[in-house]
Amino acid sequence: MSRLLPRSLRARLILSFGLLIFITVFLAGLTTVYLLREQQERNARERVGLLAELVALNSAFLEVQDATPQQIREVLIEQYPGEQILVVDSFGRVVADTAGTLQGQTISQVAEGAGATHTDGDDRYWSEKWQDAPGGDLLIFVANRGRLEPARFTPEYRTIVAVEESDVRDAWRDLIPRLFLAGGVASFAGVIAAGLLARSITRPIRRITLASEAMARGNYDQRIPAYGGDEVGRLATAFNDMAQQVNRSYRTLRDFLANVSHELKTPLTSIQGFSQAMSDGSLQTPEEYAEAGRIVNDEAVRMRSLVDDLLYLSQVDRGEFSVQLEPIWPNELLDATHERFIRRASQSGVALQVLPRTTPQIQADGRRLEQALANIVDNAVRHTPNGGSVTLRSFAENGHVRISVHNTGSVIPQEALPNVFDRFFQADPAGARADANTGLGLAITKEIVEAHGGHVDVKSTETDGTEFAITLPLGGKAETKQA
């Protein structure tokens, strides 16, 4: 059965809508015929009965003018073409017939004294069927003589309108052609409407299909117009969002691989060069061997740091990263970070100081949060010129705790600020390579802070220097500890 159906979704929708319209119109037509069947039969009887009255009046006027039955017949043929009208005498004998089929026969129902007629009100009546007519049953309609009493004239002849019984009983059949015409028009209009509706549904789906096929071929920069707010429109919007995310992920992955390759290539080249020099005898003195060993060790440490950062971000991407919350004091975190970097800052000629305020206790993973803060302080110390300062602050506001790291002397370009937390982003690539910076520290900081339900932001100007601020929610029941 499925092989007989069209493969196109649009064709299937049109076929379904068309079939539904046809069934609906067909059932509506049957219901209409059933409900109007008796009404149509009554209307047919009414029409012939009124015709019988009009014929009787015309025949009486002709008889007043001394017209013979045959003359009356000729006039009635001319006035009522296609109708079978009988002129009968007082004995019910047909003396004239416009159709010529009942000439000379007797119709007992209209003989003097016959009571087989069925009256309908005071001014009209019509007879029951007559069984003896050749070719089928007839219904005869005879005008009431009372209609002629105001003229004080009683005609010698009476006129009868005779119709086949089927013409009255099957009058409802006249509705069928009209219903077919109405049904055809409705079906045609319905199919056109179904085609337009199917097109409005399938057009965006077709575009989504083509865009999906293009993405499967590696062209990820796809976007389709969204149509309204219905299900199809929301599907188009969702596809655009998905395509944007896929494209961004693809570019990120491509840049990630390029950056990783570049970051690994530099230390590997140094390690390979110095190890080759050590093995082929190019190095002669112990000092040369020591310097080569130091460089190899430094590059190995750099590679180890890069690999550790990559593994950490890989855990984040796989959803395997989690934080172990416990009560910690932000000021203790600042003190631990100060102790960790004070020697390095002194060697670089940078003043490292802590200016804590009274803060409540927070729920956080101390080890992870210390790593996030250390990444910021490490950047600050490296980018602060000799004679500058790095200041760590903490304070509470609006149900949050903020930890800021401010350094003087270095400025991040305004166009670079939105990207400082991107992986491998380096505002100064040359300087970053010189101090073995991998460009992953701030990206890791952002992931750690967001895992705690907080956020990290940065601002940098030539007059105020650069400041990174970590904002964390209190979490749990807060206690306050003096600075």
One Martini backbone bead per residue (centre of mass of N, CA, C, O) as a GRO file, in nm:
protein
  483
    1MET     BB    1   0.057   0.063  -0.021
    2SER     BB    2   0.304   0.260   0.008
    3ARG     BB    3   0.377   0.248  -0.303
    4LEU     BB    4   0.115   0.419  -0.396
    5LEU     BB    5   0.232   0.648  -0.259
    6PRO     BB    6   0.362   0.935  -0.248
    7ARG     BB    7   0.678   1.066  -0.160
    8SER     BB    8   0.572   1.334  -0.125
    9LEU     BB    9   0.457   1.534   0.123
   10ARG     BB   10   0.283   1.727  -0.039
   11ALA     BB   11   0.119   1.509  -0.192
   12ARG     BB   12   0.007   1.376   0.064
   13LEU     BB   13  -0.143   1.620   0.173
   14ILE     BB   14  -0.325   1.669  -0.070
   15LEU     BB   15  -0.453   1.389  -0.072
   16SER     BB   16  -0.569   1.402   0.214
   17PHE     BB   17  -0.736   1.658   0.183
   18GLY     BB   18  -0.900   1.566  -0.063
   19LEU     BB   19  -1.028   1.317   0.071
   20LEU     BB   20  -1.160   1.469   0.304
   21ILE     BB   21  -1.335   1.654   0.130
   22PHE     BB   22  -1.490   1.437  -0.021
   23ILE     BB   23  -1.617   1.299   0.224
   24THR     BB   24  -1.757   1.547   0.336
   25VAL     BB   25  -1.929   1.619   0.087
   26PHE     BB   26  -2.070   1.346   0.057
   27LEU     BB   27  -2.207   1.340   0.337
   28ALA     BB   28  -2.350   1.612   0.305
   29GLY     BB   29  -2.520   1.527   0.059
   30LEU     BB   30  -2.671   1.290   0.184
   31THR     BB   31  -2.799   1.456   0.411
   32THR     BB   32  -2.949   1.655   0.231
   33VAL     BB   33  -3.123   1.453   0.075
   34TYR     BB   34  -3.262   1.327   0.321
   35LEU     BB   35  -3.387   1.599   0.435
   36LEU     BB   36  -3.516   1.693   0.129
   37ARG     BB   37  -3.701   1.478   0.014
   38GLU     BB   38  -3.990   1.550   0.117
   39GLN     BB   39  -3.981   1.845   0.032
   40GLN     BB   40  -3.959   1.792  -0.274
   41GLU     BB   41  -4.225   1.639  -0.299
   42ARG     BB   42  -4.409   1.867  -0.199
   43ASN     BB   43  -4.320   2.072  -0.413
   44ALA     BB   44  -4.418   1.907  -0.656
   45ARG     BB   45  -4.714   1.896  -0.576
   46GLU     BB   46  -4.758   2.199  -0.560
   47ARG     BB   47  -4.687   2.269  -0.848
   48VAL     BB   48  -4.908   2.091  -0.989
   49GLY     BB   49  -5.154   2.199  -0.835
   50LEU     BB   50  -5.127   2.494  -0.937
   51LEU     BB   51  -5.146   2.417  -1.233
   52ALA     BB   52  -5.434   2.299  -1.220
   53GLU     BB   53  -5.574   2.563  -1.151
   54LEU     BB   54  -5.483   2.729  -1.397
   55VAL     BB   55  -5.601   2.538  -1.612
   56ALA     BB   56  -5.898   2.552  -1.519
   57LEU     BB   57  -5.938   2.853  -1.573
   58ASN     BB   58  -5.866   2.858  -1.874
   59SER     BB   59  -6.077   2.646  -1.959
   60ALA     BB   60  -6.329   2.805  -1.862
   61PHE     BB   61  -6.289   3.053  -2.044
   62LEU     BB   62  -6.307   2.891  -2.307
   63GLU     BB   63  -6.591   2.773  -2.256
   64VAL     BB   64  -6.738   3.046  -2.248
   65GLN     BB   65  -6.633   3.078  -2.564
   66ASP     BB   66  -6.719   2.796  -2.702
   67ALA     BB   67  -6.512   2.584  -2.670
   68THR     BB   68  -6.379   2.302  -2.758
   69PRO     BB   69  -6.192   2.043  -2.652
   70GLN     BB   70  -5.986   2.071  -2.890
   71GLN     BB   71  -5.935   2.371  -2.853
   72ILE     BB   72  -5.838   2.350  -2.569
   73ARG     BB   73  -5.601   2.166  -2.630
   74GLU     BB   74  -5.441   2.359  -2.819
   75VAL     BB   75  -5.398   2.580  -2.609
   76LEU     BB   76  -5.257   2.403  -2.392
   77ILE     BB   77  -5.013   2.322  -2.562
   78GLU     BB   78  -4.910   2.614  -2.598
   79GLN     BB   79  -4.902   2.697  -2.285
   80TYR     BB   80  -4.814   2.373  -2.193
   81PRO     BB   81  -4.546   2.247  -2.259
   82GLY     BB   82  -4.497   1.902  -2.163
   83GLU     BB   83  -4.786   1.865  -2.065
   84GLN     BB   84  -5.039   1.655  -1.923
   85ILE     BB   85  -5.371   1.721  -2.043
   86LEU     BB   86  -5.702   1.670  -1.935
   87VAL     BB   87  -6.031   1.630  -2.085
   88VAL     BB   88  -6.334   1.590  -1.904
   89ASP     BB   89  -6.626   1.468  -1.829
   90SER     BB   90  -6.882   1.384  -1.608
   91PHE     BB   91  -6.785   1.061  -1.655
   92GLY     BB   92  -6.455   1.058  -1.701
   93ARG     BB   93  -6.409   1.112  -2.000
   94VAL     BB   94  -6.170   1.141  -2.245
   95VAL     BB   95  -6.179   1.415  -2.488
   96ALA     BB   96  -5.881   1.527  -2.414
   97ASP     BB   97  -5.519   1.504  -2.511
   98THR     BB   98  -5.202   1.633  -2.524
   99ALA     BB   99  -5.064   1.333  -2.559
  100GLY     BB  100  -5.276   1.092  -2.666
  101THR     BB  101  -5.295   0.827  -2.453
  102LEU     BB  102  -5.612   0.879  -2.309
  103GLN     BB  103  -5.807   0.864  -2.526
  104GLY     BB  104  -6.136   0.756  -2.414
  105GLN     BB  105  -6.092   0.724  -2.132
  106THR     BB  106  -6.160   0.641  -1.790
  107ILE     BB  107  -6.196   0.850  -1.493
  108SER     BB  108  -6.330   0.772  -1.193
  109GLN     BB  109  -6.222   0.992  -0.988
  110VAL     BB  110  -6.396   1.236  -1.163
  111ALA     BB  111  -6.656   1.151  -1.128
  112GLU     BB  112  -6.961   1.184  -1.040
  113GLY     BB  113  -6.919   1.131  -0.687
  114ALA     BB  114  -6.631   1.100  -0.649
  115GLY     BB  115  -6.399   1.028  -0.353
  116ALA     BB  116  -6.069   1.006  -0.431
  117THR     BB  117  -5.993   1.268  -0.326
  118HIS     BB  118  -5.739   1.494  -0.195
  119THR     BB  119  -5.748   1.734   0.031
  120ASP     BB  120  -5.591   2.083   0.060
  121GLY     BB  121  -5.797   2.253   0.178
  122ASP     BB  122  -6.025   2.490   0.019
  123ASP     BB  123  -5.853   2.549  -0.283
  124ARG     BB  124  -5.734   2.243  -0.299
  125TYR     BB  125  -5.660   1.937  -0.493
  126TRP     BB  126  -5.551   1.583  -0.508
  127SER     BB  127  -5.489   1.284  -0.632
  128GLU     BB  128  -5.443   0.971  -0.658
  129LYS     BB  129  -5.331   0.708  -0.795
  130TRP     BB  130  -5.327   0.554  -1.122
  131GLN     BB  131  -5.311   0.213  -1.232
  132ASP     BB  132  -5.422   0.201  -1.561
  133ALA     BB  133  -5.182   0.316  -1.691
  134PRO     BB  134  -4.986   0.325  -1.949
  135GLY     BB  135  -4.639   0.289  -1.845
  136GLY     BB  136  -4.767   0.364  -1.561
  137ASP     BB  137  -4.803   0.551  -1.301
  138LEU     BB  138  -5.041   0.807  -1.199
  139LEU     BB  139  -5.083   1.151  -1.125
  140ILE     BB  140  -5.370   1.341  -1.039
  141PHE     BB  141  -5.474   1.688  -1.098
  142VAL     BB  142  -5.751   1.864  -0.946
  143ALA     BB  143  -5.955   2.117  -0.947
  144ASN     BB  144  -6.152   2.308  -0.763
  145ARG     BB  145  -6.473   2.421  -0.810
  146GLY     BB  146  -6.475   2.654  -0.599
  147ARG     BB  147  -6.296   2.851  -0.775
  148LEU     BB  148  -6.564   2.917  -0.977
  149GLU     BB  149  -6.805   3.041  -0.812
  150PRO     BB  150  -6.766   3.355  -0.845
  151ALA     BB  151  -6.858   3.318  -1.166
  152ARG     BB  152  -7.118   3.150  -1.197
  153PHE     BB  153  -6.966   2.875  -1.309
  154THR     BB  154  -7.025   2.552  -1.461
  155PRO     BB  155  -6.838   2.337  -1.603
  156GLU     BB  156  -6.850   2.062  -1.816
  157TYR     BB  157  -6.545   2.052  -1.792
  158ARG     BB  158  -6.244   1.887  -1.692
  159THR     BB  159  -5.917   1.929  -1.561
  160ILE     BB  160  -5.601   1.744  -1.597
  161VAL     BB  161  -5.297   1.673  -1.429
  162ALA     BB  162  -5.052   1.450  -1.553
  163VAL     BB  163  -4.820   1.240  -1.373
  164GLU     BB  164  -4.567   1.071  -1.294
  165GLU     BB  165  -4.488   0.926  -1.007
  166SER     BB  166  -4.172   0.964  -1.030
  167ASP     BB  167  -4.172   1.279  -1.060
  168VAL     BB  168  -4.250   1.310  -0.752
  169ARG     BB  169  -4.095   1.097  -0.583
  170ASP     BB  170  -3.809   1.188  -0.754
  171ALA     BB  171  -3.744   1.498  -0.704
  172TRP     BB  172  -3.472   1.473  -0.540
  173ARG     BB  173  -3.288   1.420  -0.795
  174ASP     BB  174  -3.245   1.724  -0.867
  175LEU     BB  175  -3.013   1.766  -0.650
  176ILE     BB  176  -2.765   1.610  -0.755
  177PRO     BB  177  -2.634   1.800  -0.967
  178ARG     BB  178  -2.597   2.033  -0.766
  179LEU     BB  179  -2.425   1.880  -0.565
  180PHE     BB  180  -2.199   1.811  -0.762
  181LEU     BB  181  -2.126   2.099  -0.827
  182ALA     BB  182  -2.069   2.192  -0.539
  183GLY     BB  183  -1.862   1.969  -0.479
  184GLY     BB  184  -1.663   2.041  -0.703
  185VAL     BB  185  -1.603   2.327  -0.614
  186ALA     BB  186  -1.516   2.256  -0.326
  187SER     BB  187  -1.289   2.061  -0.406
  188PHE     BB  188  -1.124   2.254  -0.575
  189ALA     BB  189  -1.082   2.465  -0.353
  190GLY     BB  190  -0.962   2.264  -0.146
  191VAL     BB  191  -0.713   2.178  -0.311
  192ILE     BB  192  -0.590   2.455  -0.331
  193ALA     BB  193  -0.573   2.503  -0.028
  194ALA     BB  194  -0.403   2.247   0.025
  195GLY     BB  195  -0.163   2.333  -0.147
  196LEU     BB  196  -0.095   2.589   0.012
  197LEU     BB  197  -0.065   2.453   0.287
  198ALA     BB  198   0.149   2.246   0.205
  199ARG     BB  199   0.354   2.456   0.118
  200SER     BB  200   0.383   2.600   0.397
  201ILE     BB  201   0.498   2.333   0.525
  202THR     BB  202   0.720   2.220   0.311
  203ARG     BB  203   0.914   2.451   0.252
  204PRO     BB  204   1.075   2.461   0.522
  205ILE     BB  205   1.140   2.158   0.523
  206ARG     BB  206   1.302   2.161   0.263
  207ARG     BB  207   1.513   2.362   0.363
  208ILE     BB  208   1.607   2.192   0.598
  209THR     BB  209   1.700   1.953   0.429
  210LEU     BB  210   1.909   2.102   0.256
  211ALA     BB  211   2.073   2.209   0.497
  212SER     BB  212   2.139   1.930   0.615
  213GLU     BB  213   2.291   1.823   0.367
  214ALA     BB  214   2.505   2.045   0.373
  215MET     BB  215   2.614   1.973   0.655
  216ALA     BB  216   2.695   1.678   0.576
  217ARG     BB  217   2.918   1.814   0.367
  218GLY     BB  218   3.045   2.068   0.564
  219ASN     BB  219   2.822   2.305   0.553
  220TYR     BB  220   2.759   2.504   0.843
  221ASP     BB  221   2.657   2.776   0.699
  222GLN     BB  222   2.331   2.786   0.805
  223ARG     BB  223   2.011   2.946   0.692
  224ILE     BB  224   1.666   2.996   0.767
  225PRO     BB  225   1.361   3.101   0.740
  226ALA     BB  226   1.119   3.212   0.956
  227TYR     BB  227   0.766   3.097   1.008
  228GLY     BB  228   0.661   3.216   1.251
  229GLY     BB  229   0.505   3.056   1.564
  230ASP     BB  230   0.486   2.782   1.483
  231GLU     BB  231   0.607   2.471   1.453
  232VAL     BB  232   0.770   2.536   1.196
  233GLY     BB  233   0.899   2.796   1.297
  234ARG     BB  234   1.037   2.663   1.543
  235LEU     BB  235   1.202   2.466   1.377
  236ALA     BB  236   1.365   2.678   1.224
  237THR     BB  237   1.485   2.814   1.474
  238ALA     BB  238   1.620   2.559   1.588
  239PHE     BB  239   1.798   2.509   1.343
  240ASN     BB  240   1.956   2.771   1.353
  241ASP     BB  241   2.072   2.725   1.632
  242MET     BB  242   2.210   2.460   1.566
  243ALA     BB  243   2.384   2.561   1.330
  244GLN     BB  244   2.535   2.772   1.497
  245GLN     BB  245   2.657   2.572   1.700
  246VAL     BB  246   2.799   2.389   1.499
  247ASN     BB  247   2.971   2.607   1.369
  248ARG     BB  248   3.110   2.696   1.627
  249SER     BB  249   3.225   2.417   1.701
  250TYR     BB  250   3.387   2.377   1.446
  251ARG     BB  251   3.566   2.627   1.476
  252THR     BB  252   3.670   2.559   1.753
  253LEU     BB  253   3.798   2.290   1.677
  254ARG     BB  254   3.983   2.397   1.459
  255ASP     BB  255   4.131   2.599   1.641
  256PHE     BB  256   4.213   2.398   1.855
  257LEU     BB  257   4.393   2.220   1.679
  258ALA     BB  258   4.579   2.445   1.586
  259ASN     BB  259   4.674   2.536   1.869
  260VAL     BB  260   4.778   2.268   1.973
  261SER     BB  261   4.984   2.225   1.750
  262HIS     BB  262   5.140   2.484   1.808
  263GLU     BB  263   5.201   2.439   2.116
  264LEU     BB  264   5.354   2.162   2.062
  265LYS     BB  265   5.568   2.235   1.849
  266THR     BB  266   5.760   2.420   2.005
  267PRO     BB  267   5.863   2.229   2.235
  268LEU     BB  268   5.939   1.991   2.049
  269THR     BB  269   6.155   2.141   1.893
  270SER     BB  270   6.336   2.198   2.133
  271ILE     BB  271   6.373   1.909   2.233
  272GLN     BB  272   6.484   1.795   1.970
  273GLY     BB  273   6.730   1.983   1.938
  274PHE     BB  274   6.874   1.932   2.215
  275SER     BB  275   6.882   1.624   2.204
  276GLN     BB  276   7.050   1.613   1.945
  277ALA     BB  277   7.291   1.771   2.057
  278MET     BB  278   7.352   1.567   2.289
  279SER     BB  279   7.393   1.308   2.094
  280ASP     BB  280   7.608   1.442   1.864
  281GLY     BB  281   7.820   1.648   2.027
  282SER     BB  282   7.767   1.965   2.020
  283LEU     BB  283   7.809   1.946   2.317
  284GLN     BB  284   8.079   2.015   2.551
  285THR     BB  285   7.996   2.149   2.805
  286PRO     BB  286   7.841   2.148   3.108
  287GLU     BB  287   7.685   2.410   3.060
  288GLU     BB  288   7.543   2.321   2.800
  289TYR     BB  289   7.400   2.080   2.922
  290ALA     BB  290   7.244   2.236   3.138
  291GLU     BB  291   7.090   2.426   2.948
  292ALA     BB  292   6.954   2.204   2.783
  293GLY     BB  293   6.810   2.071   3.023
  294ARG     BB  294   6.645   2.316   3.109
  295ILE     BB  295   6.488   2.353   2.845
  296VAL     BB  296   6.362   2.074   2.832
  297ASN     BB  297   6.216   2.100   3.102
  298ASP     BB  298   6.047   2.352   3.041
  299GLU     BB  299   5.897   2.229   2.794
  300ALA     BB  300   5.778   1.990   2.950
  301VAL     BB  301   5.617   2.161   3.149
  302ARG     BB  302   5.450   2.302   2.936
  303MET     BB  303   5.321   2.045   2.822
  304ARG     BB  304   5.196   1.949   3.085
  305SER     BB  305   5.016   2.195   3.127
  306LEU     BB  306   4.858   2.166   2.863
  307VAL     BB  307   4.748   1.880   2.909
  308ASP     BB  308   4.599   1.940   3.172
  309ASP     BB  309   4.409   2.153   3.051
  310LEU     BB  310   4.283   1.971   2.835
  311LEU     BB  311   4.169   1.758   3.028
  312TYR     BB  312   3.990   1.950   3.181
  313LEU     BB  313   3.817   2.051   2.936
  314SER     BB  314   3.722   1.770   2.859
  315GLN     BB  315   3.554   1.723   3.113
  316VAL     BB  316   3.365   1.957   3.066
  317ASP     BB  317   3.253   1.866   2.785
  318ARG     BB  318   3.153   1.575   2.911
  319GLY     BB  319   3.035   1.633   3.212
  320GLU     BB  320   3.270   1.543   3.446
  321PHE     BB  321   3.249   1.802   3.596
  322SER     BB  322   3.300   1.882   3.948
  323VAL     BB  323   3.193   2.008   4.265
  324GLN     BB  324   3.302   2.039   4.612
  325LEU     BB  325   3.115   2.147   4.858
  326GLU     BB  326   3.224   2.395   5.101
  327PRO     BB  327   3.314   2.571   5.361
  328ILE     BB  328   3.444   2.904   5.299
  329TRP     BB  329   3.695   3.162   5.308
  330PRO     BB  330   3.782   3.411   5.103
  331ASN     BB  331   4.031   3.528   5.260
  332GLU     BB  332   4.191   3.260   5.264
  333LEU     BB  333   4.222   3.248   4.959
  334LEU     BB  334   4.389   3.507   4.931
  335ASP     BB  335   4.626   3.424   5.116
  336ALA     BB  336   4.714   3.173   4.954
  337THR     BB  337   4.774   3.327   4.691
  338HIS     BB  338   4.983   3.521   4.802
  339GLU     BB  339   5.192   3.307   4.888
  340ARG     BB  340   5.228   3.183   4.600
  341PHE     BB  341   5.316   3.487   4.449
  342ILE     BB  342   5.524   3.668   4.606
  343ARG     BB  343   5.797   3.584   4.490
  344ARG     BB  344   5.741   3.630   4.190
  345ALA     BB  345   5.668   3.928   4.217
  346SER     BB  346   5.940   4.024   4.333
  347GLN     BB  347   6.115   3.931   4.087
  348SER     BB  348   5.931   4.138   3.896
  349GLY     BB  349   5.862   4.409   4.056
  350VAL     BB  350   5.589   4.335   4.216
  351ALA     BB  351   5.315   4.439   4.402
  352LEU     BB  352   5.160   4.222   4.644
  353GLN     BB  353   4.819   4.261   4.759
  354VAL     BB  354   4.583   4.261   5.043
  355LEU     BB  355   4.218   4.376   5.062
  356PRO     BB  356   4.018   4.297   5.297
  357ARG     BB  357   3.689   4.209   5.396
  358THR     BB  358   3.396   4.154   5.524
  359THR     BB  359   3.287   3.809   5.500
  360PRO     BB  360   3.114   3.553   5.414
  361GLN     BB  361   3.038   3.242   5.385
  362ILE     BB  362   3.097   2.981   5.141
  363GLN     BB  363   3.003   2.758   4.882
  364ALA     BB  364   3.291   2.560   4.789
  365ASP     BB  365   3.569   2.471   4.590
  366GLY     BB  366   3.873   2.537   4.696
  367ARG     BB  367   4.065   2.415   4.480
  368ARG     BB  368   3.924   2.532   4.228
  369LEU     BB  369   3.915   2.833   4.315
  370GLU     BB  370   4.221   2.865   4.341
  371GLN     BB  371   4.280   2.809   4.044
  372ALA     BB  372   4.118   3.045   3.927
  373LEU     BB  373   4.271   3.271   4.079
  374ALA     BB  374   4.558   3.196   3.984
  375ASN     BB  375   4.519   3.257   3.683
  376ILE     BB  376   4.476   3.561   3.724
  377VAL     BB  377   4.734   3.630   3.884
  378ASP     BB  378   4.933   3.528   3.675
  379ASN     BB  379   4.854   3.733   3.458
  380ALA     BB  380   4.903   3.989   3.624
  381VAL     BB  381   5.208   3.949   3.682
  382ARG     BB  382   5.303   3.918   3.382
  383HIS     BB  383   5.159   4.214   3.288
  384THR     BB  384   5.326   4.364   3.498
  385PRO     BB  385   5.527   4.601   3.540
  386ASN     BB  386   5.789   4.735   3.667
  387GLY     BB  387   5.648   4.883   3.966
  388GLY     BB  388   5.396   4.755   4.001
  389SER     BB  389   5.056   4.631   4.083
  390VAL     BB  390   4.876   4.380   4.287
  391THR     BB  391   4.523   4.348   4.380
  392LEU     BB  392   4.341   4.195   4.645
  393ARG     BB  393   3.985   4.154   4.679
  394SER     BB  394   3.704   4.167   4.925
  395PHE     BB  395   3.336   4.148   4.906
  396ALA     BB  396   3.000   4.227   4.993
  397GLU     BB  397   2.692   4.190   4.778
  398ASN     BB  398   2.376   4.105   4.722
  399GLY     BB  399   2.437   3.795   4.813
  400HIS     BB  400   2.750   3.834   4.744
  401VAL     BB  401   3.085   3.752   4.639
  402ARG     BB  402   3.379   3.949   4.575
  403ILE     BB  403   3.669   3.890   4.362
  404SER     BB  404   3.955   4.087   4.302
  405VAL     BB  405   4.194   4.172   4.025
  406HIS     BB  406   4.443   4.422   4.026
  407ASN     BB  407   4.628   4.596   3.766
  408THR     BB  408   4.901   4.774   3.655
  409GLY     BB  409   5.001   4.897   3.318
  410SER     BB  410   4.784   4.710   3.182
  411VAL     BB  411   4.612   4.662   2.858
  412ILE     BB  412   4.309   4.575   2.716
  413PRO     BB  413   4.165   4.572   2.443
  414GLN     BB  414   3.841   4.632   2.368
  415GLU     BB  415   3.816   4.415   2.131
  416ALA     BB  416   3.925   4.175   2.339
  417LEU     BB  417   3.732   4.137   2.586
  418PRO     BB  418   3.515   3.919   2.471
  419ASN     BB  419   3.783   3.694   2.438
  420VAL     BB  420   3.950   3.625   2.706
  421PHE     BB  421   3.779   3.334   2.762
  422ASP     BB  422   3.897   3.202   2.533
  423ARG     BB  423   4.045   2.959   2.379
  424PHE     BB  424   4.373   3.060   2.306
  425PHE     BB  425   4.360   3.344   2.387
  426GLN     BB  426   4.580   3.627   2.276
  427ALA     BB  427   4.658   3.955   2.294
  428ASP     BB  428   4.982   3.858   2.318
  429PRO     BB  429   5.142   3.622   2.152
  430ALA     BB  430   5.443   3.686   2.194
  431GLY     BB  431   5.437   3.707   2.506
  432ALA     BB  432   5.312   3.427   2.558
  433ARG     BB  433   5.548   3.260   2.442
  434ALA     BB  434   5.771   3.373   2.629
  435ASP     BB  435   5.591   3.274   2.908
  436ALA     BB  436   5.426   3.002   2.851
  437ASN     BB  437   5.143   3.060   2.744
  438THR     BB  438   4.836   2.880   2.653
  439GLY     BB  439   4.534   3.021   2.677
  440LEU     BB  440   4.355   2.853   2.927
  441GLY     BB  441   4.313   2.984   3.206
  442LEU     BB  442   4.052   3.164   3.169
  443ALA     BB  443   3.872   2.937   3.069
  444ILE     BB  444   3.888   2.776   3.332
  445THR     BB  445   3.781   2.991   3.520
  446LYS     BB  446   3.502   3.016   3.395
  447GLU     BB  447   3.412   2.722   3.448
  448ILE     BB  448   3.440   2.724   3.756
  449VAL     BB  449   3.254   2.960   3.827
  450GLU     BB  450   2.998   2.850   3.682
  451ALA     BB  451   2.988   2.586   3.858
  452HIS     BB  452   2.911   2.788   4.115
  453GLY     BB  453   2.702   3.015   3.995
  454GLY     BB  454   2.882   3.225   3.860
  455HIS     BB  455   3.092   3.510   3.759
  456VAL     BB  456   3.313   3.663   3.510
  457ASP     BB  457   3.489   3.976   3.477
  458VAL     BB  458   3.606   4.262   3.269
  459LYS     BB  459   3.825   4.555   3.299
  460SER     BB  460   3.985   4.812   3.076
  461THR     BB  461   4.215   5.086   3.126
  462GLU     BB  462   4.457   5.330   3.110
  463THR     BB  463   4.392   5.460   3.401
  464ASP     BB  464   4.301   5.178   3.577
  465GLY     BB  465   4.346   4.929   3.426
  466THR     BB  466   4.308   4.588   3.540
  467GLU     BB  467   3.995   4.390   3.609
  468PHE     BB  468   3.909   4.104   3.789
  469ALA     BB  469   3.578   3.945   3.861
  470ILE     BB  470   3.440   3.742   4.116
  471THR     BB  471   3.109   3.600   4.136
  472LEU     BB  472   2.942   3.469   4.432
  473PRO     BB  473   2.740   3.280   4.595
  474LEU     BB  474   2.675   3.193   4.906
  475GLY     BB  475   2.530   2.961   5.015
  476GLY     BB  476   2.357   2.882   5.247
  477LYS     BB  477   2.456   2.945   5.565
  478ALA     BB  478   2.568   3.245   5.675
  479GLU     BB  479   2.883   3.365   5.783
  480THR     BB  480   3.079   3.592   5.975
  481LYS     BB  481   3.411   3.732   5.900
  482GLN     BB  482   3.666   3.895   5.992
  483ALA     BB  483   3.946   4.059   5.846
   0.00000   0.00000   0.00000
